[in-house]
Amino acid sequence: MQISAPNPTTFKHVSYLWDDAKAAELASDDPSDREVALLVYRSNLLGADLRLTNYGGGNTSCKVMSPDPLTGQSTEVMWVKGSGGDLGTMKRSGLAALYMERLNNLKRIYRGLEFEDEMVGLFNHCIYDLASKAPSIDTPLHAFLPYKHIDHLHPDAAIAIAAAKNGKAITQELFDGQIGWVDWQRPGFDLGLKLEQCVRENPGIRGIMLGSHGLFTWGDTAYDSYINTLEVIEKCAEYLEENYGTASRAVFGGAALQSLEPAARRSQAAQLAPVLRGLCSSQTRMVGHFTDDERVLEFINSNDLGRLAPMGTSCPDHFLRTKISPLVLPLSANDDLSDTQALKERLNPAFEEYRTMYREYYDTCKHPNSPAIRDANPVVLLYPGVGMFTFAKDKQTARVAAEFYINAINVMKGAEAISEYTSLPRQEAFDIEYWLLEEAKLQRMPKPKPLSGRVALITGSAGGIGKAIAKRFADEGACVIVTDNDPERLTEADDEFRQQYGKDTHTGVSIDVTQGDSIRAAYQAASLAFGGVDLVVNCAGISISKPLEEHTEKDWDLLYDILVKGQFMVTQAGVEVMRKQDSGGDVINIVSKNALVSGPNNAGYGSAKAAQLHLSRLNAAELGKDHIRVNVVNPDAVIADSKIWAGAWAEGRAKAYGVSVEELPAYYAKRTLLGEVILPDDIANACFALVGGLLNKSTGNVVNVDGGVAMAFVR
């Protein structure tokens, strides 16, 4: 098959990203190493375009000649994406390397479709590179195709044809017989044999369409395979586009309603998200994601929503992430969502109906050896006129579920434009969802971290104590809302968190804790980003140290506005979100040893800290009925990375104690019982101790983290 170098501008529906200069940099004295390097390069390019395949979806391979480490003889080795991983970010370590001769020998002992799962364990006997990734279930699909370079992707445009009622005929006509067809079958050894048979019966084809599933394409070189893949997908996409405008009926049957304006959509979504999160977390605490992508709105506002949504998805990769079908919420876009109790009374029957449907689906389709039923709550929730919510064990999984469902929408749109959309039969869907091999993969996943599934909002967290707390919580699995009133400092922290944790662990929000609108906007951002809030840490602070006669009314008001009023309003707004979720929560107030110790030049700050401490006790007494725990951490002299100590406060304290500013850390350490300098991480550790799971029945407590100041002992 001859492949000519295309003009990148000829591609309209896919991204041509190949760079000859970068490919040339992968040159090696070992030809096999170069081919593997080009495989990784090609995989990353394909994975970078979500129109071609989703996160974690698809796989690629190449076959090379390499020396057998035992005999030194040249032998054919296949390098293929291993189990798990993502094409867009895959490295060489994400590949599995296997002897082709041994893989082909497996055909001699294959006992038939009923026993094909047992073949997966035998892949390990075919491994060439012992340091490579574990082989995936798709290994034979690549092994038995007689081509050097192979791409298996799940492009929306191709699956739209593959999921169409007459997809086989369309494929034949569109590609004039150059693309073969294999009917839907669960991935595995037998499907690999079916692909081999298709090539044998159709010599010279350039690819194979898998019914309801995806696309296989190939080439003699990495570049040939890449171009062949793009050209086939481009042709599919062009065909769909031509039919969008000429179909006998409007896309999705036309619009049944109009979306709210963007600001109104986000307002409705933010009000609703914590309620949905609570309902979806009836078994396991979930993290949410919201999108009002135009593709979503076109679908959820359409006349065909009621017909298509219950059908579910076709591609198994889509289905595994989005569940059997979405829940269409029984709400109108303009509904008043302010009455939480009334809202729950409206939603509860819909959720119970979905759970009942899911249990019936499980009971009807299960096999004697099926794994136990999993969480019966929906993953995808559609709110006509507003957008789509997804809920999962963590933010990345929730976000990826949304991406997969958007791909499913694209598939439905294309299939309906050219024919009629068909989804996987329920039994086939169940056999994928509860496949014993999938269950084994789930069982191998790492144990959740202590704060997995929890969302924390920390005020004043762009530096000092607050940033240390946010990082410790993120390290322990939480999603964090990093907030500050300093835009520059917040931007720096935002970049730091993104580099350290990626894009799914945090969001940065500007906040002024003295302004109700600013606080509400921060919680709205938290609800849109993660579905709500479970942990609130009041850490925003200010310090003014002056003798009584020098203290101004402005000083006094500023201290009480930020420390006392701010703590009150942030807690009040946080409790409102937690009550919507109905799953309890935690409030931690970072107070000070000065709440208990009388010192010089400290009337405003010390009394405000005392007010913070008693307000914490009052909140603990009131919120226990909601299972919301309120605890206090009392630090002292945490100087590192603190804006407070960078200004007049340090000078004031040094003057009060008769030492220089430079001598303050040693002075504070020397006066403690333990003789220790207190660092931001010490405060973060105390906060984690309160919320990490061992003190779940503890509220109204004060934890001193001051190195031991006897005057600050609570008892």
DRENKOL-133382 format. One record per residue (C-alpha): residue number from 1; residue in one letter; x, z, y. Coordinates in steps of 0.2 Angstrom, whole numbers, plus 5000, padded with zeros to 4 digits. Layout:
N
NUM; a; X; Z; Y
...
***
This chain:
715
1; m; 5000; 5000; 5000
2; q; 5008; 4994; 5016
3; i; 5006; 5006; 5031
4; s; 5011; 5000; 5048
5; a; 5015; 5012; 5063
6; p; 5000; 5013; 5073
7; n; 4998; 5015; 5092
8; p; 4993; 5033; 5094
9; t; 4980; 5028; 5107
10; t; 4971; 5018; 5093
11; f; 4965; 5035; 5086
12; k; 4949; 5042; 5095
13; h; 4943; 5054; 5083
14; v; 4959; 5062; 5076
15; s; 4975; 5067; 5084
16; y; 4991; 5057; 5080
17; l; 5005; 5070; 5082
18; w; 5019; 5062; 5072
19; d; 5036; 5063; 5082
20; d; 5049; 5052; 5074
21; a; 5063; 5062; 5083
22; k; 5057; 5078; 5076
23; a; 5055; 5071; 5059
24; a; 5073; 5064; 5060
25; e; 5079; 5082; 5063
26; l; 5073; 5086; 5046
27; a; 5087; 5075; 5038
28; s; 5097; 5083; 5024
29; d; 5110; 5078; 5012
30; d; 5098; 5083; 4998
31; p; 5084; 5070; 4998
32; s; 5072; 5082; 4989
33; d; 5075; 5095; 5003
34; r; 5071; 5082; 5016
35; e; 5055; 5077; 5007
36; v; 5049; 5095; 5006
37; a; 5054; 5098; 5024
38; l; 5043; 5083; 5029
39; l; 5029; 5089; 5018
40; v; 5029; 5105; 5028
41; y; 5030; 5095; 5045
42; r; 5015; 5084; 5039
43; s; 5005; 5099; 5034
44; n; 5007; 5108; 5050
45; l; 5002; 5092; 5060
46; l; 4986; 5090; 5049
47; g; 4982; 5108; 5050
48; a; 4983; 5108; 5069
49; d; 4968; 5098; 5071
50; l; 4952; 5107; 5066
51; r; 4943; 5091; 5064
52; l; 4953; 5087; 5049
53; t; 4953; 5104; 5040
54; n; 4949; 5122; 5044
55; y; 4960; 5137; 5044
56; g; 4966; 5141; 5026
57; g; 4958; 5125; 5020
58; g; 4965; 5110; 5012
59; n; 4981; 5107; 5003
60; t; 4996; 5095; 5003
61; s; 5009; 5090; 4991
62; c; 5025; 5079; 4987
63; k; 5034; 5075; 4971
64; v; 5053; 5074; 4971
65; m; 5067; 5073; 4959
66; s; 5078; 5088; 4957
67; p; 5091; 5096; 4945
68; d; 5084; 5107; 4932
69; p; 5093; 5124; 4935
70; l; 5095; 5126; 4916
71; t; 5101; 5109; 4911
72; g; 5107; 5101; 4927
73; q; 5097; 5085; 4922
74; s; 5086; 5077; 4935
75; t; 5067; 5082; 4933
76; e; 5052; 5078; 4943
77; v; 5045; 5093; 4953
78; m; 5029; 5094; 4963
79; w; 5029; 5105; 4979
80; v; 5011; 5109; 4984
81; k; 5003; 5122; 4995
82; g; 5001; 5138; 4986
83; s; 4987; 5150; 4985
84; g; 4981; 5156; 5002
85; g; 4989; 5152; 5018
86; d; 4985; 5139; 5031
87; l; 4992; 5121; 5033
88; g; 4994; 5123; 5052
89; t; 5006; 5137; 5051
90; m; 5013; 5135; 5033
91; k; 5032; 5136; 5030
92; r; 5042; 5131; 5015
93; s; 5038; 5149; 5008
94; g; 5020; 5144; 5007
95; l; 5023; 5131; 4994
96; a; 5023; 5132; 4975
97; a; 5036; 5121; 4966
98; l; 5031; 5116; 4948
99; y; 5039; 5105; 4934
100; m; 5028; 5090; 4933
101; e; 5032; 5087; 4914
102; r; 5025; 5105; 4910
103; l; 5010; 5102; 4921
104; n; 5006; 5086; 4911
105; n; 5009; 5095; 4895
106; l; 4995; 5107; 4899
107; k; 4983; 5092; 4895
108; r; 4987; 5094; 4877
109; i; 4981; 5112; 4876
110; y; 4966; 5110; 4887
111; r; 4951; 5116; 4878
112; g; 4937; 5109; 4889
113; l; 4927; 5113; 4905
114; e; 4921; 5130; 4898
115; f; 4938; 5136; 4896
116; e; 4947; 5129; 4911
117; d; 4949; 5145; 4921
118; e; 4962; 5150; 4907
119; m; 4973; 5136; 4913
120; v; 4977; 5145; 4929
121; g; 4987; 5158; 4921
122; l; 4997; 5144; 4912
123; f; 5002; 5137; 4929
124; n; 5015; 5151; 4930
125; h; 5024; 5144; 4915
126; c; 5026; 5128; 4925
127; i; 5035; 5136; 4940
128; y; 5051; 5127; 4945
129; d; 5056; 5138; 4960
130; l; 5054; 5156; 4955
131; a; 5054; 5161; 4974
132; s; 5039; 5150; 4978
133; k; 5021; 5154; 4982
134; a; 5009; 5157; 4967
135; p; 5000; 5141; 4962
136; s; 4983; 5138; 4968
137; i; 4967; 5132; 4958
138; d; 4970; 5115; 4966
139; t; 4987; 5112; 4958
140; p; 4981; 5100; 4945
141; l; 4971; 5090; 4957
142; h; 4988; 5085; 4965
143; a; 4998; 5085; 4949
144; f; 4987; 5072; 4940
145; l; 4987; 5059; 4954
146; p; 5001; 5047; 4952
147; y; 5007; 5047; 4970
148; k; 5022; 5055; 4978
149; h; 5013; 5062; 4994
150; i; 4995; 5068; 4993
151; d; 4984; 5076; 5006
152; h; 4968; 5085; 5002
153; l; 4958; 5089; 5017
154; h; 4940; 5094; 5022
155; p; 4937; 5083; 5038
156; d; 4920; 5084; 5045
157; a; 4918; 5065; 5046
158; a; 4922; 5063; 5028
159; i; 4911; 5077; 5021
160; a; 4897; 5071; 5031
161; i; 4897; 5055; 5021
162; a; 4901; 5065; 5005
163; a; 4886; 5077; 5008
164; a; 4874; 5062; 5012
165; k; 4861; 5059; 4999
166; n; 4868; 5041; 4996
167; g; 4886; 5045; 5000
168; k; 4893; 5036; 4986
169; a; 4885; 5020; 4991
170; i; 4890; 5022; 5009
171; t; 4908; 5025; 5004
172; q; 4908; 5010; 4993
173; e; 4901; 4999; 5007
174; l; 4911; 5007; 5021
175; f; 4928; 5005; 5013
176; d; 4925; 4990; 5003
177; g; 4930; 4999; 4987
178; q; 4946; 5005; 4993
179; i; 4940; 5023; 4992
180; g; 4935; 5030; 4975
181; w; 4921; 5042; 4972
182; v; 4920; 5058; 4961
183; d; 4904; 5068; 4960
184; w; 4904; 5086; 4965
185; q; 4913; 5097; 4953
186; r; 4920; 5114; 4956
187; p; 4939; 5113; 4959
188; g; 4950; 5116; 4944
189; f; 4959; 5108; 4929
190; d; 4944; 5097; 4924
191; l; 4942; 5090; 4942
192; g; 4961; 5085; 4941
193; l; 4957; 5075; 4926
194; k; 4942; 5067; 4934
195; l; 4953; 5061; 4949
196; e; 4966; 5054; 4937
197; q; 4952; 5044; 4928
198; c; 4946; 5038; 4945
199; v; 4963; 5031; 4949
200; r; 4965; 5023; 4932
201; e; 4948; 5014; 4933
202; n; 4950; 5009; 4951
203; p; 4968; 5003; 4953
204; g; 4975; 5000; 4971
205; i; 4963; 5012; 4980
206; r; 4969; 5022; 4995
207; g; 4959; 5038; 4992
208; i; 4945; 5047; 4984
209; m; 4930; 5055; 4991
210; l; 4924; 5071; 4982
211; g; 4905; 5073; 4983
212; s; 4900; 5087; 4995
213; h; 4918; 5093; 4995
214; g; 4931; 5083; 5004
215; l; 4944; 5069; 5004
216; f; 4960; 5064; 4994
217; t; 4972; 5052; 5002
218; w; 4990; 5048; 4998
219; g; 5006; 5037; 5002
220; d; 5023; 5033; 4996
221; t; 5031; 5043; 5010
222; a; 5026; 5058; 5020
223; y; 5023; 5047; 5035
224; d; 5013; 5034; 5024
225; s; 5002; 5048; 5018
226; y; 4999; 5055; 5035
227; i; 4994; 5038; 5043
228; n; 4983; 5034; 5028
229; t; 4974; 5051; 5030
230; l; 4971; 5048; 5049
231; e; 4965; 5030; 5046
232; v; 4953; 5035; 5033
233; i; 4946; 5049; 5043
234; e; 4945; 5039; 5059
235; k; 4935; 5025; 5050
236; c; 4923; 5039; 5044
237; a; 4921; 5046; 5061
238; e; 4918; 5029; 5069
239; y; 4905; 5025; 5057
240; l; 4896; 5041; 5061
241; e; 4897; 5038; 5080
242; e; 4890; 5021; 5078
243; n; 4875; 5028; 5069
244; y; 4872; 5043; 5081
245; g; 4865; 5030; 5093
246; t; 4856; 5019; 5081
247; a; 4848; 5031; 5070
248; s; 4829; 5030; 5069
249; r; 4827; 5048; 5074
250; a; 4835; 5059; 5087
251; v; 4850; 5070; 5082
252; f; 4843; 5085; 5072
253; g; 4826; 5079; 5077
254; g; 4828; 5081; 5095
255; a; 4828; 5097; 5106
256; a; 4815; 5110; 5103
257; l; 4820; 5121; 5118
258; q; 4834; 5122; 5131
259; s; 4848; 5134; 5132
260; l; 4849; 5147; 5145
261; e; 4862; 5145; 5158
262; p; 4880; 5151; 5153
263; a; 4880; 5168; 5162
264; a; 4862; 5172; 5155
265; r; 4868; 5167; 5138
266; r; 4883; 5179; 5138
267; s; 4872; 5193; 5146
268; q; 4859; 5191; 5132
269; a; 4873; 5190; 5118
270; a; 4882; 5205; 5125
271; q; 4866; 5216; 5125
272; l; 4862; 5210; 5107
273; a; 4879; 5210; 5099
274; p; 4880; 5229; 5096
275; v; 4863; 5230; 5088
276; l; 4867; 5215; 5077
277; r; 4884; 5223; 5072
278; g; 4875; 5239; 5067
279; l; 4863; 5230; 5056
280; c; 4877; 5219; 5048
281; s; 4887; 5235; 5045
282; s; 4874; 5244; 5034
283; q; 4886; 5243; 5020
284; t; 4904; 5240; 5028
285; r; 4909; 5241; 5046
286; m; 4910; 5224; 5053
287; v; 4918; 5216; 5068
288; g; 4909; 5202; 5077
289; h; 4912; 5185; 5086
290; f; 4901; 5176; 5098
291; t; 4901; 5157; 5103
292; d; 4890; 5147; 5113
293; d; 4899; 5131; 5109
294; e; 4889; 5115; 5114
295; r; 4889; 5109; 5095
296; v; 4881; 5126; 5090
297; l; 4868; 5125; 5104
298; e; 4863; 5107; 5100
299; f; 4859; 5113; 5082
300; i; 4851; 5129; 5085
301; n; 4840; 5122; 5099
302; s; 4834; 5108; 5088
303; n; 4818; 5104; 5079
304; d; 4827; 5103; 5062
305; l; 4835; 5120; 5063
306; g; 4821; 5127; 5052
307; r; 4823; 5114; 5039
308; l; 4842; 5113; 5039
309; a; 4848; 5131; 5041
310; p; 4841; 5138; 5025
311; m; 4850; 5124; 5015
312; g; 4867; 5131; 5018
313; t; 4883; 5122; 5018
314; s; 4890; 5109; 5006
315; c; 4909; 5110; 5006
316; p; 4914; 5125; 4995
317; d; 4927; 5130; 5008
318; h; 4913; 5131; 5021
319; f; 4902; 5141; 5010
320; l; 4915; 5154; 5005
321; r; 4917; 5159; 5023
322; t; 4899; 5158; 5029
323; k; 4888; 5164; 5014
324; i; 4873; 5155; 5006
325; s; 4864; 5152; 5022
326; p; 4863; 5159; 5040
327; l; 4850; 5171; 5047
328; v; 4840; 5163; 5061
329; l; 4835; 5178; 5073
330; p; 4817; 5180; 5077
331; l; 4820; 5181; 5095
332; s; 4817; 5169; 5110
333; a; 4831; 5166; 5122
334; n; 4822; 5174; 5137
335; d; 4816; 5190; 5128
336; d; 4819; 5207; 5136
337; l; 4832; 5215; 5125
338; s; 4834; 5231; 5135
339; d; 4823; 5242; 5124
340; t; 4835; 5245; 5109
341; q; 4822; 5254; 5098
342; a; 4809; 5240; 5100
343; l; 4823; 5227; 5097
344; k; 4828; 5235; 5081
345; e; 4810; 5236; 5075
346; r; 4809; 5217; 5078
347; l; 4825; 5213; 5069
348; n; 4824; 5225; 5054
349; p; 4811; 5215; 5044
350; a; 4822; 5199; 5046
351; f; 4837; 5208; 5040
352; e; 4828; 5216; 5025
353; e; 4821; 5199; 5021
354; y; 4838; 5191; 5021
355; r; 4845; 5205; 5010
356; t; 4831; 5203; 4998
357; m; 4834; 5184; 4997
358; y; 4852; 5187; 4994
359; r; 4849; 5200; 4980
360; e; 4836; 5187; 4972
361; y; 4849; 5174; 4973
362; y; 4862; 5185; 4965
363; d; 4850; 5190; 4951
364; t; 4844; 5173; 4948
365; c; 4861; 5165; 4947
366; k; 4872; 5178; 4939
367; h; 4881; 5177; 4923
368; p; 4885; 5191; 4910
369; n; 4903; 5192; 4917
370; s; 4899; 5190; 4935
371; p; 4907; 5202; 4948
372; a; 4895; 5215; 4955
373; i; 4884; 5210; 4970
374; r; 4893; 5210; 4986
375; d; 4887; 5214; 5004
376; a; 4870; 5207; 5005
377; n; 4870; 5206; 5024
378; p; 4872; 5189; 5033
379; v; 4888; 5183; 5040
380; v; 4881; 5169; 5052
381; l; 4867; 5174; 5064
382; l; 4859; 5160; 5075
383; y; 4850; 5164; 5091
384; p; 4841; 5149; 5098
385; g; 4845; 5146; 5116
386; v; 4859; 5158; 5116
387; g; 4872; 5155; 5103
388; m; 4880; 5160; 5086
389; f; 4886; 5177; 5080
390; t; 4897; 5180; 5065
391; f; 4902; 5196; 5057
392; a; 4916; 5200; 5045
393; k; 4928; 5213; 5040
394; d; 4940; 5209; 5054
395; k; 4940; 5198; 5070
396; q; 4950; 5183; 5062
397; t; 4938; 5182; 5047
398; a; 4923; 5182; 5059
399; r; 4931; 5169; 5071
400; v; 4936; 5158; 5056
401; a; 4918; 5160; 5049
402; a; 4911; 5153; 5065
403; e; 4924; 5138; 5065
404; f; 4918; 5134; 5047
405; y; 4900; 5135; 5052
406; i; 4903; 5123; 5067
407; n; 4911; 5111; 5054
408; a; 4896; 5113; 5043
409; i; 4885; 5109; 5058
410; n; 4896; 5093; 5061
411; v; 4893; 5088; 5043
412; m; 4874; 5090; 5044
413; k; 4874; 5080; 5060
414; g; 4884; 5066; 5052
415; a; 4874; 5066; 5036
416; e; 4857; 5066; 5045
417; a; 4863; 5052; 5056
418; i; 4867; 5040; 5042
419; s; 4856; 5046; 5028
420; e; 4849; 5064; 5023
421; y; 4860; 5079; 5021
422; t; 4861; 5088; 5004
423; s; 4869; 5105; 5001
424; l; 4876; 5113; 4986
425; p; 4863; 5118; 4973
426; r; 4861; 5137; 4973
427; q; 4869; 5139; 4955
428; e; 4884; 5129; 4960
429; a; 4886; 5139; 4976
430; f; 4884; 5155; 4966
431; d; 4897; 5149; 4954
432; i; 4909; 5147; 4968
433; e; 4905; 5163; 4978
434; y; 4906; 5174; 4962
435; w; 4920; 5164; 4953
436; l; 4931; 5176; 4943
437; l; 4946; 5168; 4951
438; e; 4940; 5171; 4968
439; e; 4936; 5189; 4963
440; a; 4953; 5191; 4957
441; k; 4960; 5185; 4973
442; l; 4949; 5197; 4983
443; q; 4955; 5211; 4972
444; r; 4973; 5207; 4976
445; m; 4970; 5208; 4995
446; p; 4979; 5223; 5003
447; k; 4970; 5239; 5005
448; p; 4962; 5240; 5023
449; k; 4971; 5250; 5036
450; p; 4963; 5266; 5042
451; l; 4956; 5258; 5058
452; s; 4951; 5241; 5050
453; g; 4934; 5236; 5056
454; r; 4934; 5248; 5072
455; v; 4935; 5243; 5090
456; a; 4943; 5253; 5103
457; l; 4942; 5252; 5122
458; i; 4956; 5262; 5131
459; t; 4956; 5263; 5150
460; g; 4973; 5262; 5159
461; s; 4981; 5254; 5144
462; a; 4992; 5241; 5152
463; g; 5006; 5254; 5152
464; g; 5012; 5271; 5148
465; i; 5002; 5282; 5137
466; g; 4987; 5270; 5136
467; k; 4997; 5256; 5130
468; a; 5005; 5267; 5117
469; i; 4988; 5272; 5111
470; a; 4982; 5254; 5111
471; k; 4997; 5248; 5101
472; r; 4996; 5262; 5088
473; f; 4977; 5258; 5085
474; a; 4981; 5240; 5083
475; d; 4995; 5244; 5071
476; e; 4982; 5254; 5061
477; g; 4970; 5239; 5060
478; a; 4959; 5241; 5075
479; c; 4954; 5228; 5088
480; v; 4958; 5234; 5105
481; i; 4951; 5231; 5123
482; v; 4966; 5233; 5134
483; t; 4961; 5238; 5152
484; d; 4969; 5242; 5168
485; n; 4966; 5240; 5187
486; d; 4982; 5232; 5190
487; p; 4981; 5213; 5187
488; e; 4999; 5210; 5186
489; r; 5002; 5224; 5174
490; l; 4987; 5219; 5164
491; t; 4993; 5201; 5162
492; e; 5010; 5207; 5156
493; a; 5002; 5218; 5143
494; d; 4990; 5204; 5138
495; d; 5005; 5193; 5134
496; e; 5014; 5207; 5125
497; f; 5000; 5210; 5114
498; r; 4997; 5192; 5110
499; q; 5015; 5189; 5105
500; q; 5015; 5205; 5094
501; y; 4998; 5204; 5087
502; g; 4991; 5187; 5089
503; k; 4975; 5182; 5097
504; d; 4962; 5191; 5086
505; t; 4968; 5209; 5089
506; h; 4964; 5212; 5107
507; t; 4957; 5206; 5123
508; g; 4962; 5211; 5141
509; v; 4950; 5216; 5154
510; s; 4952; 5222; 5172
511; i; 4942; 5238; 5175
512; d; 4940; 5250; 5190
513; v; 4933; 5266; 5182
514; t; 4925; 5271; 5198
515; q; 4914; 5256; 5198
516; g; 4899; 5255; 5187
517; d; 4898; 5236; 5187
518; s; 4916; 5235; 5182
519; i; 4914; 5247; 5168
520; r; 4898; 5238; 5162
521; a; 4908; 5221; 5163
522; a; 4922; 5228; 5152
523; y; 4909; 5234; 5138
524; q; 4901; 5217; 5140
525; a; 4918; 5209; 5136
526; a; 4920; 5220; 5121
527; s; 4903; 5216; 5114
528; l; 4906; 5197; 5116
529; a; 4924; 5198; 5109
530; f; 4921; 5210; 5094
531; g; 4903; 5215; 5093
532; g; 4904; 5232; 5101
533; v; 4914; 5248; 5102
534; d; 4918; 5262; 5091
535; l; 4932; 5272; 5100
536; v; 4933; 5276; 5118
537; v; 4949; 5283; 5125
538; n; 4948; 5289; 5143
539; c; 4966; 5287; 5149
540; a; 4966; 5280; 5166
541; g; 4973; 5293; 5178
542; i; 4981; 5297; 5195
543; s; 4991; 5311; 5201
544; i; 4993; 5319; 5218
545; s; 5004; 5334; 5221
546; k; 5003; 5343; 5238
547; p; 5001; 5360; 5245
548; l; 4984; 5366; 5249
549; e; 4986; 5363; 5268
550; e; 4992; 5345; 5265
551; h; 4978; 5340; 5253
552; t; 4966; 5328; 5262
553; e; 4948; 5325; 5258
554; k; 4953; 5307; 5253
555; d; 4965; 5314; 5240
556; w; 4952; 5325; 5233
557; d; 4939; 5311; 5232
558; l; 4951; 5299; 5224
559; l; 4956; 5312; 5211
560; y; 4938; 5317; 5206
561; d; 4932; 5299; 5207
562; i; 4945; 5292; 5194
563; l; 4948; 5307; 5183
564; v; 4930; 5315; 5182
565; k; 4918; 5302; 5188
566; g; 4928; 5289; 5179
567; q; 4928; 5298; 5162
568; f; 4909; 5302; 5164
569; m; 4904; 5284; 5168
570; v; 4916; 5276; 5155
571; t; 4909; 5288; 5142
572; q; 4891; 5285; 5147
573; a; 4893; 5267; 5145
574; g; 4902; 5268; 5129
575; v; 4889; 5280; 5121
576; e; 4876; 5267; 5126
577; v; 4885; 5254; 5115
578; m; 4888; 5266; 5101
579; r; 4870; 5271; 5100
580; k; 4865; 5253; 5099
581; q; 4876; 5251; 5083
582; d; 4869; 5268; 5076
583; s; 4886; 5271; 5067
584; g; 4893; 5285; 5076
585; g; 4910; 5284; 5086
586; d; 4924; 5293; 5094
587; v; 4928; 5298; 5112
588; i; 4945; 5304; 5116
589; n; 4949; 5311; 5133
590; i; 4967; 5311; 5139
591; v; 4967; 5327; 5150
592; s; 4983; 5338; 5153
593; k; 4990; 5355; 5150
594; n; 4986; 5357; 5169
595; a; 4968; 5359; 5164
596; l; 4973; 5376; 5157
597; v; 4988; 5381; 5167
598; s; 4989; 5386; 5185
599; g; 5003; 5379; 5195
600; p; 5009; 5377; 5213
601; n; 5004; 5362; 5224
602; n; 4991; 5356; 5211
603; a; 4973; 5361; 5217
604; g; 4965; 5344; 5217
605; y; 4974; 5337; 5201
606; g; 4973; 5353; 5191
607; s; 4954; 5357; 5195
608; a; 4950; 5339; 5191
609; k; 4959; 5340; 5174
610; a; 4949; 5356; 5171
611; a; 4933; 5347; 5175
612; q; 4938; 5333; 5163
613; l; 4941; 5346; 5149
614; h; 4924; 5355; 5151
615; l; 4915; 5338; 5153
616; s; 4923; 5334; 5136
617; r; 4915; 5350; 5128
618; l; 4898; 5346; 5136
619; n; 4898; 5329; 5129
620; a; 4904; 5335; 5112
621; a; 4889; 5347; 5112
622; e; 4877; 5333; 5117
623; l; 4883; 5319; 5106
624; g; 4885; 5327; 5089
625; k; 4867; 5322; 5084
626; d; 4873; 5304; 5086
627; h; 4888; 5307; 5075
628; i; 4899; 5303; 5091
629; r; 4914; 5315; 5091
630; v; 4922; 5320; 5107
631; n; 4940; 5327; 5107
632; v; 4954; 5330; 5120
633; v; 4972; 5327; 5119
634; n; 4982; 5338; 5132
635; p; 4999; 5330; 5136
636; d; 5012; 5337; 5148
637; a; 5026; 5328; 5157
638; v; 5025; 5311; 5149
639; i; 5037; 5302; 5161
640; a; 5041; 5286; 5151
641; d; 5033; 5270; 5157
642; s; 5021; 5279; 5168
643; k; 5015; 5273; 5185
644; i; 5011; 5291; 5190
645; w; 5029; 5296; 5189
646; a; 5036; 5281; 5198
647; g; 5029; 5288; 5215
648; a; 5026; 5303; 5225
649; w; 5020; 5314; 5211
650; a; 5037; 5315; 5203
651; e; 5044; 5320; 5220
652; g; 5030; 5332; 5223
653; r; 5033; 5341; 5206
654; a; 5052; 5341; 5208
655; k; 5050; 5349; 5225
656; a; 5038; 5362; 5218
657; y; 5050; 5367; 5204
658; g; 5066; 5366; 5215
659; v; 5075; 5352; 5205
660; s; 5079; 5333; 5208
661; v; 5068; 5319; 5201
662; e; 5082; 5314; 5189
663; e; 5082; 5332; 5182
664; l; 5063; 5333; 5179
665; p; 5063; 5327; 5161
666; a; 5076; 5339; 5156
667; y; 5067; 5353; 5166
668; y; 5051; 5350; 5157
669; a; 5059; 5349; 5140
670; k; 5069; 5365; 5143
671; r; 5053; 5375; 5147
672; t; 5044; 5371; 5131
673; l; 5044; 5381; 5115
674; l; 5051; 5366; 5105
675; g; 5063; 5360; 5119
676; e; 5057; 5342; 5117
677; v; 5054; 5327; 5129
678; i; 5036; 5321; 5126
679; l; 5034; 5302; 5124
680; p; 5019; 5290; 5125
681; d; 5020; 5288; 5106
682; d; 5018; 5306; 5104
683; i; 5001; 5306; 5112
684; a; 4997; 5290; 5103
685; n; 5000; 5299; 5086
686; a; 4989; 5313; 5091
687; c; 4975; 5301; 5095
688; f; 4977; 5292; 5079
689; a; 4977; 5309; 5070
690; l; 4959; 5312; 5077
691; v; 4952; 5296; 5072
692; g; 4961; 5290; 5057
693; g; 4949; 5298; 5044
694; l; 4956; 5315; 5040
695; l; 4947; 5324; 5054
696; n; 4930; 5315; 5053
697; k; 4921; 5332; 5054
698; s; 4930; 5338; 5069
699; t; 4923; 5338; 5087
700; g; 4925; 5348; 5103
701; n; 4944; 5351; 5100
702; v; 4959; 5351; 5111
703; v; 4976; 5345; 5104
704; n; 4991; 5350; 5114
705; v; 5005; 5338; 5114
706; d; 5017; 5346; 5126
707; g; 5031; 5353; 5116
708; g; 5024; 5370; 5117
709; v; 5018; 5378; 5133
710; a; 5012; 5395; 5129
711; m; 5001; 5396; 5145
712; a; 4992; 5381; 5139
713; f; 4987; 5388; 5122
714; v; 4968; 5387; 5121
715; r; 4967; 5403; 5111
***
